[in-house]
């Protein structure tokens, strides 16, 4: 792929595809899988660093939305295993010098020959195609090596370096853009966890006492 004309934006492709409000594993897997498809092909830990950085920040936002806290929380998804049961055709053709449009059409044609997985093959090809972004069509205000060199372009909202602005809530969500990170939400989450922990510990303690009493009765050590 001609890196002077195109860049990979996995977050845009995953966001356009959409995901459930509380889903974090699915979007995370798709994001890193896109990076792997355009990098190593079969290893989510051996991918382009800039692409991985976009996914890292995307997953961090999803953690805060779903769990109420960021990376410190134990409920953090790992990078996925990259399966090869569905061929990654678009990245393959793009690496050979085809334009994204040509690569997508060739991929759809070849997907017809994939037994039992033709529809999944087409869906994957479209996902990879949607992750390819022309440099000259990048959002204004983008920064980094992949941003347009035209200094006359109007400045837009500030965004993380090398990462295009993203929307982490599906576009059809009735609540609109994602709420910002806030302390009360975290406090409420930890309070609920604390209450649940106390209840579990109390239940476990009574269970142990009951078991001990049953053993003692069985052994006729005490008389009821």
N, C-alpha and C positions, 0 to 999 in steps of 0.2 A: 504494500500500500504506500502511495506517495504521501509521506508524512508532512510535506509542505502544503498539501491540499486538503488532507483529511485528518481527523483525530477521532479517538474512541471515547464516547460518552455513555458508559454503561448505565449510569443513574437515569438518564433520559429515557433509555429503552425500557428499563424496569418500571419507571413511573408511568410511561405511556401504556404499558401492558396492564397496570393496575394490580392491586392486591387488597386483601381483607384488612380491616382497620387494626386488628390485633396481630396480624401476621408479621413475623420478623424473619423466620427461617427461610420462607420461600423467596422474598425479595433479596435477602442476603445471598442465598445460593445462586440465584440468577445473575446477580451483579458480578460476583467473583467468577462465575462460569463464563460470562462474556469476556472478561479480561483474559482468562485462560485460553479461550478460543482464539483470540488475536495475539497471544503470546506463545506460551509453551504448548498449549493444546490439551494437555492432560494433567496438569498439576496446578492447583489453586495457590500453592505457596511459591511457585516459580513463574511469576507474572510481572508484567510491566509495572514499575513502581508508581508511576503517576496514575495509572488505571486503578491500581490497588488502593491508592490514597483516596480516590473518589469514593470507592466502595466502603473504605474504613469510615469516612465521615458520614456517608449515607446510613450505614448500620448504626453508628453512634447516635444519630438523630432518631432512628427507629427505636433504639433502646430507651431513650428518654420518653418517647411517646408511649411505648408499650409497658415499660417497667417503672417509669417515673424517675429512674436514675440512669447514670451513664455507665461507662466501662467498668466501674468498680463493682457493679452488681454481678452476682454469680450466674445469672441467667443470660449468658452471652453466647450467641451462636458461633460455632467454629467455621472455618472455611470449608467448603464442601468437597466431597470426592467428585472428580470429573469423570462422568461415564461417557463411553464412546459408542453406546448402542445406537445413537442417532448421529449420522455424519454431520460435521461442522463444515458445510460447503461454502458458505459465503466468505468466511475468513480465508479459506483455501484459495478461492478464485481471486480475491482481492490481493493476496500476497503474490499472485502470479501476474499482477498488473491490470486486472480487469477493473472497470469502474464499479462502484457499489450497485448501480442499476443493472449492469451486465451480470455481475456476480449473483444478484438475487434471481434474475431470470434463469440463469444456468442452473442455479441450485434448485429452483422449482421444477425444472425439467428433469433433473436427476432424481429428485425426490419421488417421482413416479415409479422409479425402479427399486425403491426401498420397500421390501415386503412388510406388510402389517403396520408400518410406521410412517406411511406417506404423509398423513396430516400432521403428525408430530414433527416430521422433517421440515415441512413447509413452515410451521409455526416457529421452529428454531431459526430457520433461515431469515424469516421476517424480523425476529427479535435481534439477530446479529446485524441485519441491515439497518434497523432503527438506531443502533448504537453508533453508526458511522455518521460523523458530522463534518460538513464542509467548513474549512477554516474561515472563509469569507462570509459565512452565515452565522458565525458564533455570536452569542448575545453581546450587546454593548456592555462595556464595563468589565468584560472578562480579562483576566490577567494571566501572565505566565508565558511559556514558550509557545504554546499553541494559539495564543490570542492573535487577532489581526494586527498587522503592523501599521495600519492607517491611523495616525494620531489625530486626524480631524474628526473621527467618529465621536458622537456624543457619549459622554460618560454615563454609565448606568449605576444601579445600586451596587454597593461594595459586595464582593464575594470572596470566599477563600481562595488563596493563590492556586492557580492551575486547575481549579474545580469550578465548572459552570454552575450558575444558580440552579437549584433543584427544588421541586415541590414534593415533599415526602408523604402527603396525604393524597389519595386518589382524587382526580379532578371532579368526580361525581359525588364527592362527599358533601352532605348537607351542611357540615360544619365549616366548610371553607378551609383556609390555610391552617396549618398546625399551630396549636398553642405554644407559646414560648415556655421554656423551662422555668419552673417556679418552685419555691421552697415549700409552700403549704401542701402541694401535691406530694412531695417527697415525704414530708412529715406524716401525712395521712397513711401513705403506703407502709412506712416503718411501724406506725402505731398498729395497723392491722396485722402485720407480721408478728409483732410482739404479743398481741392478744392471742393469736393462733398458737404461738409457741407455748405460752403459759397453759392454755387449755390442753394441749397435747401432753405436756409434762405432767399435769395433774392427773389426767386419764391414765397415763403410763404408771404413775406411782400407785394409784388404786388397784390397777391390774396386778402389779407385783405383790401388793399386800394380799390380795385375794388368792393368788397362786400359792403364796407361802402358807396361808391358813389352810388351804385345801391339802397341801402336802402334810402339814402337821396333824390334821384330822385323820388323814389316811394312815399315818404311822401311829395313831393312837397316843401321840405325845401329850395332847391336850384333850380335855373333855368338854364338849359343848352341852 
